[in-house]
Each structure stands twice: as C-alpha cells, then as structure tokens.
Amino acid sequence: MSVAALDPDLLQAFLAVADLRSFTRAAGKLNRTQSAVSMQVRRLEERLGAELFHRSTVHVELSASGEALVGYARRILLLNDEAVSRLRERETQGHAKLGVMDDYGILLVPPLLASFAALYPRIQIEMQTGLTAAMTDRLGEAYDLVIAMHPVGQGGGILLRREQALWAVGTERSALAQEPLPIALYPRGCLFREWAVAALDEAGKSWRLAFVSHSLAAVEAVAAQGLAVTVVKSGTCPPSLRMLTEADGLPPLPRADIRLHKAPGLSQAAALLADHLVSALAQPSRHGRSASAALP
C-alpha cells in the first residue's frame, strides 16, 4: 500500500487554521481565499483518511488526529525550509580573505577549507599565513577573517580554544645542555617570542637567539636538529619535536587564547566561512558549552 505524500502547501494551510482556529483568519494570513484554504485542508484530510478539525458555525477545533499531526507538520515544513536554504547557500558565489597563524594554516585549517569547498563550491577562499598581531588591524581591508593568538582573556573576537605554550626540542635534546641556551623563535611581534624572552629573563637563565625566521617550518626544523629550543602550542606540536615540562629546567609559559576576528559588514561568503570555522574549531568547555560561548 502506498503512503500518502504530505504536500507542504497543504500542511501550511492546516497549520494556519490550527494556530488561528479560524479558516477566515488563516486565509488572511496566507493571502488566499477562505474557500481555497478550506479546499486545501479537505484535500489533506482525504489524503490522510482522517478528519483534522471539528467544525461548527462558531468554532474550529482540532480533532485527535489533527493534534497528532501538528508536531509532524511543523517538523516537515522546518526541514523543507532548511533544505531549500541549504541548496540556495550552496549556490552562493563570492570570495573571502582569511588570515591565520602558520601552524593553524598548515595543520588545522586546510582540511576545514576542503570541507567548506565541498559545501560551497562557488566561494573562493584566499588564505594568508604569518604573524597575526598586525592582521587584526587590517580587518575589512586585507582580511575578512583572522584567526589570531592573544593572552588569555584579551583580544576580543570569538574564543575558539585555549592553547598552552610549551618549550620543545628535537629528539636529540643537545640544545638543552648548552650555555647560554640557544633558542629559535619568530621575529618581533610574535607573542611566543615575547613570552619566551620574559620567562627566561625572569628565571635568570642565560640565553641567546640562535635562529629567527618568519617560517614556522624553518624554526621547527632548526629545533628538530638539536640546534635550539623553540616554543610551540600544545595542540600543534609536530612529531619531530618533543614538548618539555618544568622537570626539564625551563620556566613555565602562559596559555593563549585562539580567537576568530570578523571584519564589519561581512559578505555572505565570508559569514558562511566564519560559521564553518567556529563550528569546526571551537572546543567544548568543561561545563559542556563551546569555547566560543564560554567566558574568558
């Protein structure tokens, strides 16, 4: 036996009458004639083989079958709207410019851009990696979105997650035994460089800047060869390096906030990308909320 198909137009007429308890008011809401609404409800009843309303000259009340149908009708129409909206979004055209830290740009973001491209194939993404300290100042000019690192509780934007800054060395660890301690870091303006230097100075540990580069890969390669110690995020430490603890004799480093910054007046393309990044990167807090919803 074939199953009756529930036409969204018929369900819309049914819900309008169910909500307003009047065919006349439902017709006004739907901008249709009363006879048209009555006919649609009648067609739905015939299709279902059930009476949906108890009608009188004064009142219109839901029958038991009508009450049972209301919830399903709302869900069907909601899914219908969601499907149409998603398919229309898929055809959205445009481009978005994203700035992001090197490690996130290498390890975390590319798979997310691939999944985004599968959902929205007509949106083009431009991504630039590097030090993000100055990128947020160019939102709306050079970037639509920036994923940046900040001290905990600072920076504004949407909190995605928190990362612990940690010292790291190659498997050989020979750099740890050198005096002064050789360190490989990024140019001025990098928060990790600022934290590393401040922590070493405060601990009274002598150090020398053995290597400086804008390239994350170059800094990590030098550290991996045992030539220097560097600083990494706990969530993106490469397999070529080993994260150190206080037992290794180096001072502790702070935690950092990873935040998404949006330019004002985002295009639909950039707004869709922002939502995609937040959904994928935001980590749940210990209280079950996402980090983007948690207070710093």
C-alpha positions in Angstrom: 0.0 0.0 0.0 1.4 3.4 -1.0 2.0 6.0 1.7 0.2 9.3 1.3 2.5 12.2 0.4 2.2 15.3 2.6 2.3 18.4 0.4 4.0 21.3 2.2 1.3 23.7 0.8 -1.4 21.6 2.4 0.4 21.4 5.7 0.9 25.2 5.7 -2.8 25.7 5.3 -3.5 23.1 8.0 -1.1 24.8 10.5 -2.5 28.3 9.8 -6.0 27.1 10.7 -4.7 25.1 13.7 -2.9 28.1 15.0 -5.6 30.7 14.4 -8.6 28.4 15.0 -10.3 30.1 12.0 -10.4 29.5 8.3 -11.1 33.2 7.7 -8.1 34.3 9.7 -5.9 31.6 8.2 -6.9 32.8 4.7 -5.9 36.3 5.6 -2.5 35.2 6.9 -1.8 33.1 3.8 -3.2 35.7 1.4 -5.6 33.2 0.0 -9.4 32.9 -0.2 -11.3 31.1 2.5 -12.6 28.6 0.0 -9.0 27.9 -1.1 -7.8 27.2 2.4 -10.9 25.0 3.1 -10.2 23.1 -0.1 -6.6 22.5 0.9 -7.5 21.3 4.3 -10.1 19.0 2.8 -7.6 17.6 0.3 -5.2 16.9 3.2 -7.9 15.1 5.1 -8.8 13.0 2.1 -5.2 12.1 1.6 -4.8 11.0 5.2 -8.2 9.5 5.5 -8.8 11.4 8.8 -10.8 14.4 10.0 -8.4 17.0 11.2 -10.9 19.6 12.6 -14.2 19.6 14.4 -16.1 22.4 12.6 -19.1 24.4 13.6 -20.6 27.7 12.7 -18.9 29.2 15.7 -15.7 27.2 16.5 -13.0 25.3 14.7 -11.2 22.8 17.0 -8.5 20.3 16.3 -9.6 16.7 16.3 -7.4 14.0 17.9 -5.9 13.3 14.5 -5.3 17.0 13.9 -3.5 17.3 17.3 -1.3 14.4 16.4 -0.4 15.9 13.0 0.6 19.4 14.3 4.1 18.4 15.5 4.9 16.4 12.4 3.7 19.2 10.1 5.9 21.8 11.8 8.9 19.5 11.5 8.3 18.7 7.9 8.0 22.4 7.0 11.1 23.2 9.0 13.1 20.5 7.2 11.7 21.8 3.9 12.8 25.3 4.6 16.2 24.1 5.8 16.7 22.0 2.7 15.8 24.9 0.3 18.0 27.3 2.3 21.0 24.9 2.2 20.7 24.3 -1.5 20.5 28.1 -2.2 23.5 28.7 0.1 25.4 26.0 -1.9 25.0 28.2 -5.0 26.3 31.3 -3.1 29.1 33.0 -5.0 31.8 35.2 -3.7 35.2 35.2 -2.0 36.6 35.5 1.5 40.1 36.5 2.7 41.4 34.7 5.7 44.5 35.4 7.8 45.8 32.8 10.1 48.8 31.7 12.2 51.4 29.4 10.4 50.8 26.3 12.4 47.0 26.5 12.1 47.3 27.4 8.5 49.4 24.3 7.9 47.8 21.7 10.2 44.3 22.6 11.1 42.7 25.0 8.6 43.3 23.3 5.2 41.0 20.3 5.9 38.4 22.7 7.0 38.7 24.7 3.8 38.3 21.4 1.9 35.1 20.5 3.7 33.9 24.1 3.2 34.6 23.9 -0.6 32.6 20.7 -0.8 29.6 22.6 0.8 30.0 25.8 -1.1 32.0 25.1 -4.3 31.4 28.6 -5.8 33.0 30.5 -2.9 36.7 31.3 -3.4 39.0 31.5 -0.4 42.3 33.4 -0.1 44.4 32.4 2.9 47.5 34.2 4.2 49.6 32.8 7.0 52.1 34.6 9.3 52.2 36.7 12.4 48.6 37.7 13.2 49.4 40.5 15.6 49.1 43.1 12.8 46.5 41.2 10.8 43.6 42.2 13.0 44.4 45.9 12.4 43.7 45.3 8.7 40.3 43.6 9.0 38.0 44.9 6.3 41.0 46.0 4.2 43.2 42.9 3.7 41.2 40.3 5.6 37.6 39.4 6.1 38.5 37.0 8.9 41.6 36.5 11.1 42.4 33.6 13.4 44.8 35.1 15.9 46.5 34.3 19.2 46.1 36.5 22.3 46.9 36.5 26.0 44.1 34.7 27.9 41.1 36.9 28.3 42.2 39.5 25.8 41.8 40.3 22.1 38.0 40.3 21.6 36.5 38.3 18.7 35.2 34.8 19.2 37.1 32.5 21.5 37.7 29.2 19.7 40.0 27.4 22.1 42.9 27.8 24.5 46.4 26.6 23.8 49.3 26.0 26.3 52.6 27.5 25.2 55.3 24.9 25.7 59.1 24.6 25.2 60.1 22.0 22.6 63.3 20.4 21.4 64.3 17.7 18.9 64.7 14.2 20.0 68.5 14.7 20.5 67.9 17.4 23.1 71.5 18.6 22.9 70.4 22.2 22.9 69.2 21.9 26.5 72.8 21.3 27.7 74.2 24.4 26.0 75.0 27.6 27.9 73.7 30.1 27.1 70.5 28.4 25.9 70.1 28.6 22.1 66.5 29.5 21.1 64.8 29.5 17.8 61.9 31.9 17.5 59.9 34.2 15.3 60.5 37.9 14.6 59.5 40.7 16.9 55.7 41.0 17.2 55.3 37.3 18.0 53.6 36.7 21.3 55.6 33.4 21.9 58.9 35.3 21.4 57.8 37.9 23.9 56.7 35.2 26.4 59.9 33.1 26.0 62.3 36.0 26.5 60.4 37.3 29.5 60.2 33.9 31.1 63.9 33.2 30.7 64.9 36.6 31.9 62.6 36.3 35.0 64.1 32.9 35.8 67.6 34.3 35.5 68.5 31.8 32.7 71.1 33.0 30.2 70.0 32.6 26.5 70.9 33.5 23.0 68.8 34.0 19.9 70.2 31.3 17.7 67.7 31.5 14.8 64.9 33.8 13.7 62.5 33.3 10.9 59.0 34.1 9.7 58.8 30.5 8.6 57.3 28.1 11.1 58.8 25.1 9.2 62.3 26.6 9.3 62.1 27.3 13.1 60.8 23.8 13.8 63.5 22.3 11.5 66.3 24.0 13.4 64.9 22.9 16.7 64.4 19.3 15.4 68.1 19.2 14.5 69.0 19.8 18.1 70.4 23.3 17.3 68.0 25.3 19.5 64.9 25.2 21.8 61.7 26.7 20.5 58.1 27.3 21.7 55.1 25.5 20.3 51.4 25.3 21.0 50.3 22.1 22.8 47.7 21.4 20.2 50.0 21.7 17.1 53.4 20.4 18.2 54.9 18.5 15.3 56.1 14.9 15.7 59.7 16.0 15.0 59.7 17.8 18.4 59.2 16.8 22.0 57.4 19.0 24.4 59.2 19.8 27.6 58.0 20.1 31.1 59.2 22.1 34.2 61.3 19.0 35.1 63.5 19.8 32.1 64.6 23.0 33.8 62.9 25.7 31.7 60.4 28.2 33.2 56.7 27.7 32.5 54.9 29.7 29.8 51.4 31.1 29.7 48.3 29.8 27.9 47.0 31.6 24.9 43.5 32.3 23.5 42.9 31.5 19.9 40.2 33.9 18.6 38.4 34.5 15.4 38.0 38.1 14.3 35.5 39.3 11.8 35.5 42.4 9.7 32.4 44.6 9.9 29.8 44.1 7.2 30.8 40.6 6.2 29.7 39.3 2.8 27.5 36.2 2.9 30.5 34.1 1.6 32.7 35.3 4.5 30.0 34.9 7.0 29.4 31.3 5.9 33.2 30.6 6.2 33.2 32.1 9.7 30.4 29.9 10.8 32.2 26.9 9.4 35.4 27.7 11.2 33.7 28.3 14.5 31.7 25.0 14.2 34.9 23.0 13.5 37.4 24.7 15.7 35.5 25.7 18.9 36.3 23.2 21.7 33.8 22.3 24.3 34.5 23.8 27.8 34.5 21.7 30.9 30.9 22.8 31.5 29.7 21.4 28.2 29.5 24.7 26.3 31.7 25.5 23.3 34.7 27.6 24.0 33.2 30.3 21.7 30.4 30.6 24.2 32.5 30.4 27.3 33.6 33.5 29.2 37.4 34.2 29.1 
